[in-house]
Amino acid sequence: MAALSRPRMRARAPGGGSLRTFLVLFSVSVLILVLRNTDALRTTSAFGTAVLVPVQRAFSDVGAGIDRFARAVGEIDRLRGDNARLRDDNDRLFLENVRLREQAAAAELAARLGATARALPYESVPADVIGRDPTGVIRTIILGAGTDQKVAVGHVVLSDQGLVGRVSEVGPNYSKVQLVTDPASVVSALVQGSRATGLVRGQFGDTLVMEWILQTEPVKIGDVAVTAGLAFGDELRSLYPKGLVLGRVVEVQRAENTAYLRAVLLPAVDLRKLERVLIVKAD
């Protein structure tokens, strides 16, 4: 009864599966070695190769294309980076060039004003133009120097080219200048060469008019008018130093039955482009 209750167990040789696999592979290997030089195997091999070559070429082309695409993307990124750096360098060089040009212009202007100051027999102080009337109706400018620099009303203002005007108002750190082109400005003047004298007044526009010149005076276009350093009654209470350039004659107006003529002057100084001037303490 005990023999009937126990199931029969089939004995399995250890390592049976591995042995069969080895025998199959060994048989295939022997078969290949035996048949390797036969026409059938060579034909089969050639056919397999012919089938696989296009596939391999296709995979190779795909791989090469992917590689070229990856290199192109990398090259584009590199070129973008180079382009950005070049733009930054260009912007930096442009700004640096602007700064250097401004420094050179400021140095040149300072040198000209310095030479003008050394040629004057008066004490002077340089000042920047910090304000002006953009419409040109009010013939004044504002300078960044005032009583802190011992500037006073009546001081003469020059550029390296000629007369600008006079200080008409002053504060601790600013001064207002009445320009020679202001209609209220009156300056005694003489014409170089003929030494004809007269009064130069401002007028609306960018010109000056020299009046009270005798008709007999040989004033002509191109003559230069300078300050005469003369007083005419109470109209000029504080004199301009003699010899400051006012402008050049561009027109001579002669009228019949009058003893005097008028000369229209182009100011020596372009008052619209003033940046820095000299305040001359010619008291």
Secondary structure, DSSP 8 states (H G I E B T S, - for coil): -HHHHS-------TTHHHHHHHHHHHHHHHHHHHHTTSHHHHHHHHHHHHHHHHHHHHHHHHHHHHHHHHHHHHHHHHHHHHHHHHHHHHHHHHHHHHHHHHHHHHHHHHHHHHHHHHHSSS-EEEEEEEEE-TTS-S-EEEES--GGGT--TT-EEE-SSSEEEEEEEE-SS-EEEEETTSTT-EEEEEETTT--EEEEEE-SSS-EEEEEEETTS---TT-EEEE-----TTS-SS---TT-EEEEEEEEEE-TT-SEEEEEEEESS-GGG--EEEEE---
